[in-house]
Amino acid sequence: MLKNALRSIKKNVGKTLLLFVIMTVIANLIIAGLSIQSASKKSMDEIRSSLGNDVTLTINMKNMMKQRERGQAISEVATNVTIEMANQLKDLKYVENYNYSISTSANSDTISKVELTATDDSQGTMGFGKPEDFGSGIFGGNDGDFSISANTTMAYLEAFSEAKSNLSEGRLLSATDADTNNCVIETTLADDNDLSVGDTFILTATVNNETVEQELKIVGIYEVTDSQQMGGPGQNNPFNTIYTDISIGQAFLGNKSNITSATYYLDDPENLEAFQELAKEKSNIDFETYALDANDRLYQQNINSLENTQSFSTMFLIVVIGAGSAVLCLVLILTIRNRYYEIGLFLSLGQSKFKIILQQLFEMLMIAAVAFVISLGTGKMVSNIIGNMLESGTNNNQFQMEIPVGGNDDAFENNFGGKVSGIPMFNDAFNEPENSELDVSLTASTVRQLAGITIVICLVSIAIPSTYVLRLSPREILVKKEG
């Protein structure tokens, strides 16, 4: 059968080349579809993982503002997260660690604050982000020179886990610092006041018309490294942020039951939604007043475009496989008419129909194997072209062209990094999409899927025409012989 298949391939050069071209085109398009589908799925997983695994229990600001009447002070409708409330969630399934946070402020007669400007009045403004970024004053905090970020532990704070701030001396606070007066301050504040690890200073705040005084001991000094953390109009001065144990925050608030927020760190980002549902089921927290914020707004924004890309690639694959199989069937039906005599002769000599079909399949598989190998190289280029087209479609409102000084035409570049010279599609074939969310690189999984789909297409394209011919008797086939 193999020898007959090889003879047939050599004898029918025209048919062989036609089938080879069709199989190569189909394989290239399948690689493009599989690559983009794989890339979109991988990107969804990466974006989800990059968001972290934390969920924050805080006030539902949207609902709170709806309850506020025109002209009414926000503090009159504001409520607080309580430790009793937060404790209901810390032992639930999926929770590995947690951190309770209080944001307030204080003053000092023993140290001086770091001035941002000659008339620094940017303290006390509240923003609604991560707990450690919360300002003070609007929910019963104090308006002071120093921002107090009180936590049960500093191990998971975003400022340090994402390297926006780095520890330069000493250590960060942990659960072992509970009910102590230990603190961590910024290096600029330490330098301005000649402070070092082991030194102490005093902070004060007015609570219920009484002055509360706390002596703090420095156990760590950190440095702000992210320029976006440097503060500005309406922002807290990060150099004046002092990290303490939560008991210090409670003292400055004059309340041992309230906290600003509670953050829960889960075992897997995939369990964010499951944890939110479990929290609603197992606790008596009013989630109209309070909210579990998974900080997944960025994920939700990106996931829509990625899901659309994945849907497009799936539909693209279905169309390519269906159309490819149909074209191959049509070609084989037309070419097999010239082989009536050969098939009829084999049947007359007693060869089984199964072996005849198997020979046809071997012919297709040998042609497909060559097309498969070549497509592994050319398919990458097709994937790049389609990937850049999709990227252009999602960024068409942000297209920019940079024209360099000096008039060098070769240096024209668009915002996707490709040179605007020659044919854009030709350039795209050799340049991957710059958007990391569309990594169309060939993978072992893509190659395996391509091999499987190629075999299926060969089986389908052989089975249909063979069934049409082999349902006839040898005599009927010979009668139908042409030429």
Phi, psi and omega in degrees: 000319180295318179297316178299321179296317179295318178299318181295320180297316181290323184289316184260070184298318181300312179297320180299314180296319180298313179295323179297314180298315180298314181296323179294316179297314180299314181298319179297316180292323177295318178300316179300313180297315180295319181296315181291321177297315179295320181295318181294321178294316179298320181294321178299318179293320181291320179295317178300315181293323183291339180286346182090181185238029184256145176231132186248127173271117182211185181284140175280094187298322182298312180291324180297319181290333176293329181282345183280132176276158181302127179084353182282141178293139181298325182296339181284336180252354183289147175235182183226149169283136181250157178296322178300319179294313182295326181294339180292340185253342189291339181254009180289161175304147179085342184276123177260320179212169179209164177212126174264140186227142173232131177244123178209198179210168182205170177242176178205142173259354185257340176227159180252144179285162175275123181274130174280318178227176180297332177233072184284109178231030185273001182284155171089002179271132184259137173240153184253089180224227176293155182306318184288349179265355183294140173276195185228169169107319191279339177246039175096006178280183180253151175262099184229180182286334185242131177277130180255119175250098183263129185221157173286334175201150177260002188299331187245008182296136184301322182303327182262323180292332179256015174060027172287334173224144181235141177288127180253331178215153175071223185212166174272162179283147178225186181297337179289348179268013180300136178062027174247171178258023179289150181210166176231130183236168182277149186296327178294317177298319179295316181294318181296334183246013179054045180256151177215173179301130181104340179284163178233157174207169186243134173246148178228155176207151178263118182234120181053046178065017176237148180271123177257130183238132180227128175267125183249147179246129182281122176245352180201152178230129181242165180234131176284122183248343182268123182298332179289346178270000188285357176085177181171188180304126178081006179244155175289144177283112185293337180290340180258014178275127180242125179268131181224174171289157184297334180296328177292318177298319179296322179296318181285339174274338184072028182210125183264003182250337183267147172224166178283317181196167175229128181247132182245130182256116187271165181287337182204133179303335180294342184266010182302309183292322179296321179294318179299318178293319180295322179297320179292328182280321189264351182242166176255022180289135178278102183277011165274329180269325182243163184222147171257103185265117180268003181052042183251021180297320178297321179297315181296325179292317183281330187293330181297313180293324179290322177294322177296320178296318180294320178296319178299315182294324178294313178297321179300317179296316180300315180295315181297314181296315180295310182293320179298315179296319181296317180296315179297318178300316181297315180299315182292324178296319180290320183281333183288341178297331179280359183244016179303315183298315180300314181293316179299322179295316179299318180294321179295327179280001176093008178287138184288152178298327180299316181293324178296315178296321181296322177297316178301320180294319179300319178301313181296317183294323179293319176294317181296326181297317178294316178298322180298312182297315180295322182293338177297333176270311182286333181297328178297320179294317179298320178298318179297318181297312181293321178298318178292326176295317178294320179296319178296323180294324182276347183239018186295340178274355183242013184295134180225156175230127178260124179252111184287155175287135178118346173072023177280108185298328183290346185265004177295126180227143173262177186287359175263000175091356182272143177290137178269070178215142182076208183267121182305318182295324178295319177296319182298329182297333183254005180231123177289155175302135181289335178295115182296343179285352179237055178284101186263026180297144177289137178237166178300323179296319179297317180297317179297317179296320178299316180299316180297315181294321179299316179297317180298317180298319178298316180298314181294315184291337177272320186298316185293307179295324180295321178298322180297320183276313189284355174285346179272159176279162178306321181295315180297322180295317180293325178296324182282353184304138178248144177066000000 
